[in-house]
Amino acid sequence: MDVKEAEYFPDTFLGARNDKQDAEPERTMTTAQQGKEALKDIAFGSLAGIAGKYVEYPFDTVKVRLQSQPDHLPLRYTGPLDCFRQSLRQHGFLGMYRGVSAPLVGAAVETSSLFFSYRVCQDLAQSTIYSANEPLPLGALATCGAFSGAFTSLLLTPIELVKCKMQVPAQAVTHVVRPSMFAIITSVFKTQGISGFWRGQMGTLFRETGGSAAWFGSYEGVSAAFRKVNYGKGKTMDGQQGEKMVLPIHQQMIAGAAAGMSYNFAFFPADTIKSRMQTEEVVAITGSRPTFWSVGRAIWTQHGLKGLYRGCGITVARSAPSSALIFTMYETLRSLFG
């Protein structure tokens, strides 16, 4: 590959490692080069995550409010549209962005951590299990996504706990009207200690591990399908084609949308249980601290499978444009500054 071609086809975390001539130098990157790549993942992932969060946050607020309705009380909202109407009537459109500061931090942490750890997992897989010149199969890529999600869940749970408590109506969480983020953090620490910030970790772990496997796996799979179709049509760019081809923007967005929908649908019940655990009082009506499994059983007993998927439709719908924006923005930044 000459210099001109290299400018058009910078390495990304996707299919760019399939070129045998490029694979070996990548394995011998210096520590400084590895650090530079890590910083790119963190910076580009953070920017992409923040942009995606601005798009999806009002829908996420509706999802959390639907998920956090107590079992022992009549449902406050009949569905997503009713929740939207009540929320807009009570707090206006800006009220849909209540608590957005914590999610913006969370989005930056989550997305940058996912892309960074996903790249690290691929490097480990190709240095220990597969040949350096061998492209990773889709199953291995999905497994790398699962490990990256498990790692990310540890960073994400405290941020999501604060976010969920700020999103639900004040009277459902605390007697203080519209508590600030600092007030919520202080309250959690005083009543539950440091461990209280990881309340709901089991749900986040399940959601992020399985969801990230579906997220990266779907994106890689759809992208590979597009490359195969494009190669069959003879499309080229400066002599390059097939696996090394950079996908057009609309194909990147379609792959990203498919990834977002897969991520949210596959393990949505775990997210429902997590949201309930993070927004209800620490001591349940029975007098004991509810666990992940006990909360799941309670939702199932009261509402069945429908209760576990409450808010799923709006979540899957908003994840399509958000995830499409995240992947496309990340890939674009990688191409421009990679």
Helices and strands as residue ranges (DSSP letters): H 3-8, G 15-18, H 20-27, H 31-67, H 80-95, H 101-128, H 138-167, G 170-172, H 181-192, G 194-198, H 201-232, G 242-244, H 249-266, H 268-279, H 292-308, H 312-337
